[in-house]
Structure formats: structure tokens, C-alpha cells
């Protein structure tokens, strides 16, 4: 590990760091032992039903026992035609995006062990939902995409229970800098932000930086096949699935980045044609590597 004071040096994430997260399961284990992830996303301008479905699948592929896709009611029909591994939950909306409802969140939270929030959320009330989760539950969460701006703007303390996954451009907007300024000082900016906000930050790029404000890790798996819409959704699903299993935010973020990148490396689909669904299809093979079955 690398301390902030020495943040010019980073520890590379290795396969050996991830292996302990996938020890053999006992024969008498059941789905309730492996956690339940609640995925909250979608809006009128970003239907994204296939990607939300892939998020659910990616969470299950890394061992999550159950997952629920919680979406505005107008997305239910589109998802019913795509969802094979998830349950569905209808959320209140204003005909465009999700509106926070405490009764709905209470119902969703009853058996939830983790949440993934913000994918295709548009102007939905992600900050109110995240605040409810952090205040009224013990669940960890991963926040991505549209959820990042409102959560970062309105929740200063993420209680060491949150993984944020911005790409460079999103992070630049959050901290009020240009992309060029972030690129010049990305490690220091990322560690300072994670420490101040009490979160794990995944600064997504060709080589992603993962930090909890104390230690800094670099992920080097991956290739051009991930330069497609939906890759970030799959990453959030993987991280969310690991959080649901009870794995810490930092370890979930490290493992999520490694697994996503490794999926792209071993995919037989060419770099022009590779889709998010192809990434999800590779997760079992990556886990075979981690469990030494291949």
C-alpha cells in the first residue's frame, strides 16, 4: 500500500489481491447469504433498459445472491423483456426521472446489503436517495454517471461507505477544474477528494486510479474494447455485486476494476465490435482464473 504522503508512487493491483475474494462456497449456502443489490437508475431521456439489465447480470456473475432493478414506472415494460436475473421495483417519477419517496426507499432497504445508484438517472433525486441510504441503513453503495454530480454537490460526508466512479471529465466538473488540470495532478487530486469526502474514488481512465484517501492503487488491466457505452455500467454492477456480498468499498473497487479490464483482455470479440454484454459474458472466465480453474 502507498500512503498519501508518498502518493507519487502507486501500488499496482495484481491478481493475487483479488483471489481471496473468491474462496470456495460451502455446499449449504443459499442466495440470502450472498447479499442483495438494489440498482436504482433510468430516466425518460436515458431508457438504458439493456444496460440496466447487464448491470444486474454482472452483479450476479460476481456472486451476489439477489438483485432488484428499481426504475421509474415507465421503464418496467422495457425491462421485463430483457431481465432474466433481476427482480423489478417501480419508483415514483415526474414523467421524466425518479422522485424520492421515503416509503419506497424503506421497502427497498429491508433486505438490501448494497445499492448502485445513478446510471441514466437524468435529473433524478440521487442525492436524496443516497442520503437516505447513508442515514437510515447500514448498506454500502456505488454511485456512477448522472448520480455523481448531485451526490457530490449535496453530500459532503459519504461515511466511508460509498464508491464513486467518475471518469476524468466527470471528475473535472465535480472539482471545478479542466480535464488538463486534472490530468496533470490526478493522483493528488483523487486522494485529497477521497480523504475529504470519506469515500473510495475510482478515477476511470485507461489506467484507473483507486484511492480511499489513505492508499493509492493503479489498475492496469483493460484495453480499447472498453471504449464503448455501457462499460461503466458493467463496472458499477460488478462493484455493487461485491459490496452486496459484504466486501469492503476499497476491495470491491479494486476487484471491480481488475475484473472489468481482464474481461476485455480475454474477450475473443474484436475491439470494434465488443459490447458491454460481451464484457459480462467474460466474467465467469475471469473468475475461473481467480479460482485457478483455468
Phi and psi in degrees as a GROMACS rama.xvg file:
@    title "Ramachandran Plot"
@    xaxis  label "Phi"
@    yaxis  label "Psi"
@TYPE xy
-123.657  126.362  UNK-2
-78.3076  156.014  UNK-3
-55.9688  -40.3187  UNK-4
-60.1594  -20.3707  UNK-5
-117.395  36.469  UNK-6
-73.247  -3.03568  UNK-7
-71.3168  -14.672  UNK-8
-111.153  137.47  UNK-9
-126.155  152.131  UNK-10
-90.7664  126.666  UNK-11
-75.0197  134.96  UNK-12
-73.2482  126.106  UNK-13
-113.292  159.512  UNK-14
-51.9835  -40.5906  UNK-15
-63.2581  -23.5056  UNK-16
-71.1571  -26.9548  UNK-17
-95.0952  -30.1518  UNK-18
-49.9677  -44.7245  UNK-19
-60.9965  -16.5842  UNK-20
-78.7004  -8.36307  UNK-21
-128.247  48.7113  UNK-22
-70.5225  157.943  UNK-23
-57.6767  142.112  UNK-24
-89.74  144.412  UNK-25
-69.687  152.124  UNK-26
-65.92  -22.7772  UNK-27
-97.6925  12.0104  UNK-28
-71.2214  151.594  UNK-29
-131.235  170.243  UNK-30
-58.1312  -31.4148  UNK-31
-66.0565  -23.3178  UNK-32
-75.6226  -16.955  UNK-33
-105.201  9.90691  UNK-34
86.9441  163.573  UNK-35
-130.97  122.705  UNK-36
-99.1742  132.454  UNK-37
-104.342  118.307  UNK-38
-102.537  116.31  UNK-39
-112.887  114.495  UNK-40
-163.864  -179.745  UNK-41
94.5758  149.543  UNK-42
-161.1  175.815  UNK-43
-61.0512  -42.243  UNK-44
-86.2139  -4.52314  UNK-45
-141.494  82.4566  UNK-46
-62.8638  -53.5685  UNK-47
52.7832  25.6977  UNK-48
-55.7  -44.7292  UNK-49
-60.9784  -38.9821  UNK-50
-71.6367  -37.7485  UNK-51
-63.2558  -39.0189  UNK-52
-63.894  -40.5663  UNK-53
-65.2211  -34.1225  UNK-54
-60.5022  -45.3762  UNK-55
-60.8127  -42.0349  UNK-56
-65.0576  -40.8074  UNK-57
-66.0839  -36.6101  UNK-58
-62.6958  -43.2737  UNK-59
-66.7502  -36.2215  UNK-60
-64.1188  -25.4951  UNK-61
-98.0787  13.4844  UNK-62
109.476  -2.18486  UNK-63
-62.9796  136.813  UNK-64
-77.2704  -37.1304  UNK-65
-145.654  149.967  UNK-66
-147.772  149.463  UNK-67
-123.098  131.339  UNK-68
-93.2059  112.56  UNK-69
-102.767  114.647  UNK-70
-139.005  161.644  UNK-71
-58.3068  148.153  UNK-72
-59.4447  -27.7763  UNK-73
-72.4402  -8.75357  UNK-74
-94.5077  -8.3515  UNK-75
-59.1448  -45.2792  UNK-76
-64.2266  -42.7352  UNK-77
-61.637  -37.4617  UNK-78
-75.3667  -33.9225  UNK-79
-57.8851  -30.003  UNK-80
-80.5784  -10.4782  UNK-81
-116.752  -26.2431  UNK-82
-84.129  126.853  UNK-83
-117.989  -27.7793  UNK-84
-114.013  0.387599  UNK-85
-122.156  156.168  UNK-86
-93.8173  164.208  UNK-87
-118.903  145.876  UNK-88
-138.772  128.455  UNK-89
-87.1108  131.096  UNK-90
-109.241  150.807  UNK-91
-63.0973  147.053  UNK-92
-148.162  170.088  UNK-93
-109.289  29.3364  UNK-94
76.7879  -3.03533  UNK-95
-127.257  -43.3556  UNK-96
-150.644  173.232  UNK-97
-70.0361  136.988  UNK-98
-111.095  132.024  UNK-99
-62.5668  134.329  UNK-100
-138.611  116.45  UNK-101
-64.5408  -34.437  UNK-102
-65.0189  -41.2962  UNK-103
-65.141  -41.2941  UNK-104
-66.7843  -37.447  UNK-105
-59.9959  -44.8775  UNK-106
-64.1394  -44.437  UNK-107
-64.1391  -33.1319  UNK-108
-80.1799  -10.7922  UNK-109
-54.0895  -45.7779  UNK-110
-119.484  9.31496  UNK-111
-72.4954  136.48  UNK-112
-108.425  -11.6419  UNK-113
-163.174  160.516  UNK-114
-129.975  148.382  UNK-115
-122.16  129.115  UNK-116
-137.781  136.784  UNK-117
115.798  -11.6269  UNK-118
-69.2408  119.545  UNK-119
61.4589  31.3141  UNK-120
-80.742  -16.3632  UNK-121
57.8125  -128.105  UNK-122
-96.8517  21.8023  UNK-123
-61.2288  159.281  UNK-124
-84.9649  64.0717  UNK-125
-62.9165  -36.5591  UNK-126
-65.1279  -40.4523  UNK-127
-66.8765  -38.0809  UNK-128
-67.8082  -45.8909  UNK-129
-61.8575  -40.9891  UNK-130
-63.0024  -39.6202  UNK-131
-61.6527  -45.3363  UNK-132
-60.1606  -46.4533  UNK-133
-71.1528  -28.0175  UNK-134
-90.9099  -34.4073  UNK-135
-113.676  -2.11404  UNK-136
-134.116  171.958  UNK-137
-105.161  8.31625  UNK-138
-74.6349  147.826  UNK-139
-88.2211  163.217  UNK-140
-145.945  155.942  UNK-141
-117.336  133.467  UNK-142
-118.425  131.251  UNK-143
-137.47  167.607  UNK-144
52.6025  -128.405  UNK-145
-61.462  -24.0473  UNK-146
-71.9028  -18.7128  UNK-147
-65.0558  -44.5135  UNK-148
-65.6598  -47.0612  UNK-149
-72.7464  -36.0208  UNK-150
-64.9478  -46.0819  UNK-151
-68.9055  -31.6102  UNK-152
-72.5607  -35.9441  UNK-153
-113.186  -6.85278  UNK-154
-124.46  97.4091  UNK-155
-73.1529  -27.1645  UNK-156
-119.402  110.508  UNK-157
-96.3918  11.3383  UNK-158
60.2425  24.4797  UNK-159
57.5919  28.3057  UNK-160
-126.422  11.4981  UNK-161
-128.329  137.243  UNK-162
-108.441  124.17  UNK-163
-104.865  137.733  UNK-164
-127.453  59.573  UNK-165
-79.8342  148.28  UNK-166
-83.3203  176.093  UNK-167
-55.8146  -44.2958  UNK-168
-63.9956  -42.37  UNK-169
-64.379  -41.5332  UNK-170
-65.5878  -38.5736  UNK-171
-59.3158  -42.268  UNK-172
-66.0153  -39.1848  UNK-173
-63.0466  -41.2344  UNK-174
-94.9055  1.06792  UNK-175
72.8278  33.4076  UNK-176
-123.758  170.633  UNK-177
-82.8793  161.783  UNK-178
-58.8371  -40.3697  UNK-179
-62.865  -39.9456  UNK-180
-66.1823  -38.5192  UNK-181
-66.2686  -43.6788  UNK-182
-62.5859  -31.9971  UNK-183
-71.3548  -23.9134  UNK-184
-143.375  41.2959  UNK-185
-66.1512  -39.141  UNK-186
-66.343  -48.2116  UNK-187
-65.0102  -41.3808  UNK-188
-64.8657  -41.5945  UNK-189
-65.7198  -44.9811  UNK-190
-67.9309  -39.4089  UNK-191
-62.5853  -43.5657  UNK-192
-64.6803  -46.8724  UNK-193
-62.9685  -39.1645  UNK-194
-66.3508  -45.1864  UNK-195
-66.7592  -40.9159  UNK-196
-90.2798  -4.30804  UNK-197
55.5247  60.3085  UNK-198
-144.648  173.374  UNK-199
-100.892  127.946  UNK-200
-109.726  126.181  UNK-201
-105.861  106.645  UNK-202
-91.5805  100.468  UNK-203
-77.5195  133.337  UNK-204
-163.521  -170.081  UNK-205
-56.6317  -37.2142  UNK-206
-124.574  101.798  UNK-207
-77.4976  143.794  UNK-208
-101.86  132.276  UNK-209
-123.472  125.956  UNK-210
-147.989  147.692  UNK-211
-106.231  12.5137  UNK-212
90.3107  -9.14125  UNK-213
-116.397  -41.8523  UNK-214
-125.274  153.941  UNK-215
-126.95  131.255  UNK-216
-125.122  150.074  UNK-217
-121.137  127.85  UNK-218
-98.2863  129.981  UNK-219
-117.106  3.67734  UNK-220
-78.8908  157.012  UNK-221
118.058  167.402  UNK-222
-160.544  -168.044  UNK-223
-65.2441  -14.8942  UNK-224
-64.658  -19.0294  UNK-225
-86.3377  0.159801  UNK-226
-83.1355  56.2094  UNK-227
-139.934  146.247  UNK-228
-57.6091  137.253  UNK-229
105.727  -18.878  UNK-230
-63.4181  -40.0307  UNK-231
-66.5989  -34.6895  UNK-232
-63.7639  -42.271  UNK-233
-64.7536  -41.64  UNK-234
-59.4775  -45.1937  UNK-235
-62.2301  -37.2886  UNK-236
-65.1715  -41.0699  UNK-237
-64.3079  -49.3835  UNK-238
-60.6338  -44.5437  UNK-239
-60.794  -40.8695  UNK-240
-62.8769  -38.5728  UNK-241
-69.9724  -41.8142  UNK-242
-58.2594  -41.442  UNK-243
-62.0645  -31.3888  UNK-244
-73.867  -8.38206  UNK-245
98.6047  9.33875  UNK-246
-78.8502  142.263  UNK-247
-63.3188  156.209  UNK-248
-55.0516  -43.4918  UNK-249
-65.4468  -46.9887  UNK-250
-67.8853  -35.1278  UNK-251
-64.3451  -42.0346  UNK-252
-65.8361  -44.7623  UNK-253
-60.9422  -48.0027  UNK-254
-66.4608  -39.7562  UNK-255
-59.2697  -45.9007  UNK-256
-64.6805  -43.3497  UNK-257
-61.8135  -48.118  UNK-258
-65.0763  -45.0774  UNK-259
-56.9239  -49.4201  UNK-260
-64.4293  -40.1962  UNK-261
-66.3266  -34.934  UNK-262
-57.9453  -43.2976  UNK-263
-65.7832  -37.3483  UNK-264
-66.3224  -35.0014  UNK-265
-97.2074  -5.00733  UNK-266
-66.0851  138.48  UNK-267
-84.2832  -8.74969  UNK-268
-76.4339  136.736  UNK-269
-67.3239  162.824  UNK-270
-69.1035  -18.0663  UNK-271
-83.0512  -33.2213  UNK-272
-98.5892  -12.797  UNK-273
-60.8366  131.898  UNK-274
-118.86  168.869  UNK-275
-57.4569  -37.1271  UNK-276
-64.2912  -30.9117  UNK-277
-68.6209  -35.1395  UNK-278
-62.0322  -48.7551  UNK-279
-58.508  -39.3329  UNK-280
-63.9798  -22.7888  UNK-281
-87.1364  -12.1749  UNK-282
-56.3778  -44.9505  UNK-283
-59.5553  -34.0964  UNK-284
-70.4595  -39.2706  UNK-285
-63.0924  -42.2122  UNK-286
-66.1696  -31.7294  UNK-287
-60.9429  -41.4472  UNK-288
-60.8752  -44.367  UNK-289
-68.2351  -29.6288  UNK-290
-98.6307  10.4831  UNK-291
61.8722  32.1487  UNK-292
-91.121  -9.48734  UNK-293
